[in-house]
Amino acid sequence: RPLQYSTLMGSRACVRMAAAVWGTSFLNAALHTANTFSIPLCQGNTVDQFFCEVPQILKLSCSESYLREVGLLVVSLCLAFGCFVFIVLSYVQIFTAVLRIPSEQGRHKAFSTCIPHLAVVSLFVSTGIFAYLKPPSISSPALDLVVTVLYSVVPPTVNPLI
């Protein structure tokens, strides 16, 4: 019911969703930051990237304390999976609503709005999953840099254009 969106999606619901996202993100970032600063580095402190990422910092660690960070990565993956499920369910509802639009022109207009956003979300999710779940055997500094740029720079840059 796209014309009833403002009725169905009140300001209270928007505030609750934004607070949940911000709170969860802040907690996740605080846990990663605290654990990252507690990891002893024995291979120097130079990261082969233009910003610090957890996998790159874990490569510099020489202690077993990095297992805590790996545990936090698992928690982060669970949070990301929850977000992914929410996004998929949202898109299923959106596409179901669009397919119910009686005019071909209306469906085309709605799909032309949704598809670019879905492409950016897919790029972000797929490259993020690849960056954090790829086997170490195929890891190289050049590949890590390309994947990092694809999931951290390209989506926010392209999003305003959409």
Backbone torsions as a table, in degrees:
resi	resn	phi	psi	omega
1	ARG	NA	73.2	-174.2
2	PRO	-62.4	-30.4	-179.1
3	LEU	-74.9	-16.9	179.2
4	GLN	-102.9	18.3	-174.8
5	TYR	-59.3	-44.3	-177.6
6	SER	-66.7	-26.8	176.7
7	THR	-76.9	-45.0	-178.3
8	LEU	-72.3	-34.9	-175.6
9	MET	-110.9	80.7	-177.5
10	GLY	-74.9	170.9	-178.4
11	SER	-65.7	-31.1	178.9
12	ARG	-64.8	-41.5	178.3
13	ALA	-65.7	-40.5	178.5
14	CYS	-63.6	-42.9	179.7
15	VAL	-63.6	-42.4	179.3
16	ARG	-63.3	-43.6	179.7
17	MET	-65.7	-43.4	179.1
18	ALA	-63.8	-41.6	179.1
19	ALA	-64.6	-39.3	178.8
20	ALA	-64.0	-44.1	-179.8
21	VAL	-66.0	-47.4	-179.1
22	TRP	-64.4	-43.5	180.0
23	GLY	-63.2	-46.1	179.6
24	THR	-64.6	-43.2	179.6
25	SER	-63.9	-42.5	179.5
26	PHE	-64.1	-44.1	178.7
27	LEU	-62.2	-44.6	179.2
28	ASN	-61.6	-46.7	179.8
29	ALA	-65.1	-40.0	179.9
30	ALA	-64.8	-41.1	178.1
31	LEU	-64.0	-44.6	178.5
32	HIS	-63.6	-42.2	-179.1
33	THR	-64.1	-45.7	-180.0
34	ALA	-62.1	-43.6	179.4
35	ASN	-69.0	-38.0	-179.6
36	THR	-62.7	-41.4	179.7
37	PHE	-72.7	-14.9	179.2
38	SER	-93.2	-5.5	-179.0
39	ILE	-83.7	124.3	175.9
40	PRO	-75.0	135.9	-179.9
41	LEU	-104.7	126.6	-179.4
42	CYS	-114.0	-5.7	-179.5
43	GLN	-110.0	32.8	-178.2
44	GLY	87.1	-173.0	179.2
45	ASN	-128.5	24.7	178.5
46	THR	-95.4	121.9	-179.7
47	VAL	-100.2	138.5	-177.4
48	ASP	-82.3	38.1	-178.7
49	GLN	-140.5	174.4	177.2
50	PHE	-90.9	-3.7	168.3
51	PHE	-152.6	159.5	-175.3
52	CYS	-78.1	131.9	174.5
53	GLU	-126.2	153.4	-176.7
54	VAL	-57.6	-49.4	-179.8
55	PRO	-59.8	-36.0	179.7
56	GLN	-68.6	-37.6	179.0
57	ILE	-70.6	-37.3	178.8
58	LEU	-63.2	-28.7	177.2
59	LYS	-65.5	-26.5	-178.6
60	LEU	-86.1	-11.5	-175.7
61	SER	-77.8	145.3	179.5
62	CYS	-120.5	5.3	-177.3
63	SER	-113.1	172.7	178.0
64	GLU	-82.3	-3.0	-179.3
65	SER	-69.4	-11.5	178.3
66	TYR	-67.7	-16.5	177.4
67	LEU	-61.8	-31.5	174.9
68	ARG	-62.2	-41.4	-180.0
69	GLU	-67.6	-37.8	176.4
70	VAL	-63.1	-39.1	175.3
71	GLY	-60.9	-41.2	177.1
72	LEU	-66.6	-34.2	175.6
73	LEU	-63.0	-36.8	177.1
74	VAL	-64.2	-42.6	176.7
75	VAL	-61.5	-42.8	178.8
76	SER	-62.7	-40.1	177.7
77	LEU	-64.1	-37.2	176.7
78	CYS	-64.4	-43.3	176.5
79	LEU	-62.2	-43.8	-180.0
80	ALA	-64.3	-37.7	178.1
81	PHE	-64.9	-39.7	176.4
82	GLY	-61.0	-42.7	176.6
83	CYS	-63.3	-41.7	179.8
84	PHE	-61.4	-44.2	178.5
85	VAL	-62.3	-42.4	177.9
86	PHE	-60.7	-43.2	179.0
87	ILE	-64.2	-44.4	-179.7
88	VAL	-62.5	-46.0	178.9
89	LEU	-62.7	-38.1	177.4
90	SER	-62.9	-44.5	180.0
91	TYR	-67.7	-34.4	175.7
92	VAL	-61.3	-44.8	178.2
93	GLN	-64.7	-40.6	179.3
94	ILE	-63.5	-48.2	-178.4
95	PHE	-66.3	-34.7	176.1
96	THR	-63.5	-43.4	178.5
97	ALA	-65.6	-40.5	-179.5
98	VAL	-66.3	-39.3	-180.0
99	LEU	-67.6	-19.1	177.2
100	ARG	-84.7	-7.4	177.6
101	ILE	-66.9	126.7	-173.1
102	PRO	-69.9	-32.9	-175.9
103	SER	-89.8	142.6	177.7
104	GLU	-63.7	-39.6	-179.8
105	GLN	-65.6	-38.8	178.4
106	GLY	-65.3	-42.5	177.6
107	ARG	-64.0	-42.4	-179.9
108	HIS	-62.0	-43.5	179.9
109	LYS	-63.9	-42.2	179.7
110	ALA	-66.3	-44.6	179.6
111	PHE	-65.6	-36.5	-179.7
112	SER	-67.7	-21.3	174.7
113	THR	-81.5	-38.6	-174.7
114	CYS	-79.8	-38.3	-171.9
115	ILE	-61.1	-45.7	178.6
116	PRO	-61.7	-38.9	178.0
117	HIS	-64.9	-42.2	178.0
118	LEU	-63.0	-35.9	178.2
119	ALA	-65.0	-42.2	179.7
120	VAL	-67.5	-42.1	177.9
121	VAL	-62.3	-43.1	179.0
122	SER	-62.7	-41.5	177.5
123	LEU	-61.8	-46.2	-179.4
124	PHE	-61.1	-49.6	-176.0
125	VAL	-67.2	-46.5	-175.9
126	SER	-66.6	-42.9	179.6
127	THR	-72.1	-33.8	175.3
128	GLY	-63.8	-43.9	177.7
129	ILE	-62.4	-44.1	-179.9
130	PHE	-62.9	-41.2	-177.7
131	ALA	-62.5	-38.6	-174.1
132	TYR	-95.6	-17.8	-176.5
133	LEU	-115.6	3.6	-179.9
134	LYS	-70.5	147.6	178.3
135	PRO	-67.5	144.7	179.9
136	PRO	-60.6	-22.2	-178.0
137	SER	-65.8	-25.3	179.5
138	ILE	-102.7	12.5	-178.9
139	SER	-80.5	132.3	172.9
140	SER	-144.1	152.7	-179.5
141	PRO	-57.2	-39.8	-179.2
142	ALA	-66.7	-45.1	178.8
143	LEU	-64.4	-42.4	178.3
144	ASP	-60.2	-40.8	-179.9
145	LEU	-66.4	-44.5	-179.9
146	VAL	-62.5	-46.2	-179.4
147	VAL	-64.3	-40.6	178.9
148	THR	-62.2	-43.5	178.4
149	VAL	-64.3	-40.1	-178.6
150	LEU	-63.8	-34.8	-178.1
151	TYR	-100.5	-13.6	-177.9
152	SER	-112.2	-22.5	-177.2
153	VAL	-108.8	-45.4	-173.8
154	VAL	-65.1	-51.0	-178.0
155	PRO	-59.1	-46.7	178.3
156	PRO	-65.7	-27.5	179.3
157	THR	-73.6	-40.2	-176.9
158	VAL	-81.3	-27.7	-175.1
159	ASN	-55.4	-45.9	178.8
160	PRO	-63.1	-29.0	178.4
161	LEU	-68.2	-30.1	-179.4
162	ILE	-71.9	NA	NA
